[in-house]
Amino acid sequence: MPQSLIPGILSNDTGSISRAITLIENDLPIPDSFFSDLHGNSSHSIRIGITGPPGAGKSTLTNELIETILSNNKTVGVIAVDPTSPFTGGALLGDRVRMNKYIWDNRVFIRSMGSHGDLGGLARKAQEAGDVLAASGKDIILFETVGVGQGEHDVAKAADLTIVILVPESGDEIQLMKAGLIEIADLFVINKSDRDGANRISSLLKNILHNFTSRDKIEPPVFNTIASRGEGIVELFIGIQDHLKLMSDKGLLNDRRLMRYRSRVSDLIRECLEKEFWTEEKISLLNKTTETLNSIQSAPVIMAQEMMAKQ
């Protein structure tokens, strides 16, 4: 069945795209030839990651970016990765409901995917869903993800360019900002810039970036937006295009894509090795062994070693 979806995907058939992503999301069997066929048709798309803390207005900004992309005669796909409860499996869609106005517009495809407890946000499935959208002819693919913990780093691995969205109240956080966040961001956006402190945080962030950006990197620009009113979005989109051109001219865009390719190959090899090792028999044995523990005794690392020695 997956192979039969390829013609529909290549012709931008919404039903075929949806069914393919459902197969990926549900971890259903998909032949390698399916991904091989996608790969040959998915190299032209620009992949943009959007991350930031809860409440920063990521979904509102993404919605406004869609409008701007369409007005520039480009097509767009969106993979919105939601936090998912490990107990209920339910995804929090938030204000993505407003994106429903594009449901009949074949220039746009939007899919919300639960991260299923993986707070890294963008895992293998989201990247493979991106491959489907790229093969369908989407010019730009937006990955919107949960800015929690490892999430920022996972979105950077999946994207050609990463946008980190902050709000004026993030000022104190920036002074204690992890070096990793500065490392992964290609552009910063101060959203909700009609609030007090927007100019202060923008200046502070620019100073930090100027001092901490290494010479072999492009210093990330900082943009101010009020996404709820559509202000600053056109300037942001122009900035994205300019930054991508600069990355391309310096060879950094190809480097980024090669790093992503290496990472995906490495992750797939690791996943295959883990599946080969963790047979159902071994998983059952592990569960039975740990269930015999009926009291807290030695340190967990010591207990684990003792139990492994008995097997």
HELIX and SHEET records of a PDB file:
HELIX    1   1 PRO A    2  LEU A    5  5                                   4    
HELIX    2   2 ILE A    6  LEU A   10  1                                   5    
HELIX    3   3 THR A   14  GLU A   25  1                                  12    
HELIX    4   4 ASP A   32  HIS A   39  1                                   8    
HELIX    5   5 LYS A   58  SER A   71  1                                  14    
HELIX    6   6 GLY A   94  TYR A  102  5                                   9    
HELIX    7   7 ARG A  124  ALA A  135  1                                  12    
HELIX    8   8 GLY A  151  ALA A  158  1                                   8    
HELIX    9   9 PRO A  168  SER A  170  5                                   3    
HELIX   10  10 GLY A  171  GLN A  175  1                                   5    
HELIX   11  11 ALA A  179  ILE A  184  1                                   6    
HELIX   12  12 ALA A  198  PHE A  212  1                                  15    
HELIX   13  13 ALA A  227  ARG A  229  5                                   3    
HELIX   14  14 ILE A  233  ASP A  249  1                                  17    
HELIX   15  15 LEU A  252  PHE A  277  1                                  26    
HELIX   16  16 GLU A  280  GLU A  291  1                                  12    
HELIX   17  17 PRO A  300  LYS A  310  1                                  11    
SHEET    1   A 7 VAL A 108  GLY A 114  0                                        
SHEET    2   A 7 VAL A  76  ASP A  82  1                                        
SHEET    3   A 7 ILE A 140  GLU A 144  1                                        
SHEET    4   A 7 ILE A  46  THR A  51  1                                        
SHEET    5   A 7 LEU A 161  LEU A 166  1                                        
SHEET    6   A 7 LEU A 187  ILE A 190  1                                        
SHEET    7   A 7 VAL A 222  ASN A 224  1                                        
END                                                                             
